[in-house]
Amino acid sequence: MSDDRLHRLLSDAVSDIEPADRIEELRASVRPSTKVVPMSRPRSWYAVAGIVATAAVIGVIAYLTSVVGDKSTDLGPTSDGGTALPTVVATDTAAPQSSHDHGKAVFTTVGVYFLGHGPHGDVLYRQGKLVSADEKPLDAAVSALMTDPYDTDYRAGWSPSWLVSAEFRQGVIDVELGTVPAARPAHMSARTASEVVQSAVYTLQEAARSDAKVLFLRSGQAAPTVLGVRTDRPVGAGLVSEVLSRMNITRPSVDGRPSRHGRLVVAGTNNGPGGTVVLRLVRKTASGDRTVLRRTTTARGSGDPDRLYPWRVTLDTSTLSPGSYTIVASNADPAGTGQVASDTRLVVLR
């Protein structure tokens, strides 16, 4: 990666402080050059927790999330690593993160990739998480990977104590492993195991603002396997079309976030037929779910199967009754298969 290209990546990342989803554009030009190891495809394709202690703090988090905004990326099954390593040498503090001071507490966001269900098995969904601005980006990313997501439909792939630390050295992101099993647990599919490894690769690359490969270590030595996935060489990001959900709501990012009547901004990324996004606002009633608003929009681009394209739409909720609603974003389904990528988010109108 050239110095000019790295500078452009960093500049674009910082410009994402506004609540506009631009990191999908930041990494739209990044392409992994490694060979992809095919993954199995089984037939069956994460409430804010752990960071708040009082209702007042919950309000702070909801406010900060709305100010910081969300970021989406489009890097993309597990690569075999290879020997060609990036030539750029950087540190994990090279890229500034957006931060906001609310009283004495200063927070920043890191993009974390969590597991979620897709039409054909587990895929990754990106979600911005609030962390202390005092933490280095890679340290924050390691911790965030082992915490619960804000969306209850997602789940963390890495359990507490499975990861220890991460450091950017000589063009590679070194990750010291904790108690994560070397072999794949019996209850875990090969697809899910690969997605767990990729969640660390995607998250740490974004934190480092680099497409450097990730080397998983045990006691300072390359780990032969993680959850049964080969990791004896640095692992690169897999293809978007194989790893990420083709529909991802990035704003609002928190399930159940209060929203005032009138203007509800929903944003995200997708890759579907013609870039079409079908957006519905659904309310549960005694007789079942009822769609109260429906909008169709088009993402800012389409056609490349290994990209996610940003989209954004504003819903007019001024005529709706207060209460809980579910935002449902789906790709178009012209063939009528019913197997389309989708994402949901809970919102509370006040």
Salt bridges, closest charged atoms under 4 A:
GLU25 OE1 - ARG22 NE 3.52
GLU25 OE2 - ARG300 NH2 2.75
ASP74 OD2 - ARG307 NE 3.66
ASP122 OD1 - HIS117 ND1 3.58
ASP122 OD2 - ARG155 NH2 2.55
ASP151 OD2 - ARG345 NH1 2.12
GLU167 OE1 - ARG169 NH1 3.73
ASP174 OD2 - ARG169 NH2 2.87
GLU195 OE2 - ARG191 NH2 3.64
GLU206 OE2 - ARG126 NH2 2.52
ASP232 OD1 - ARG230 NE 2.80
GLU242 OE1 - ARG41 NH2 2.42
ASP289 OD1 - LYS284 NZ 3.45
ASP304 OD2 - ARG31 NH2 3.07
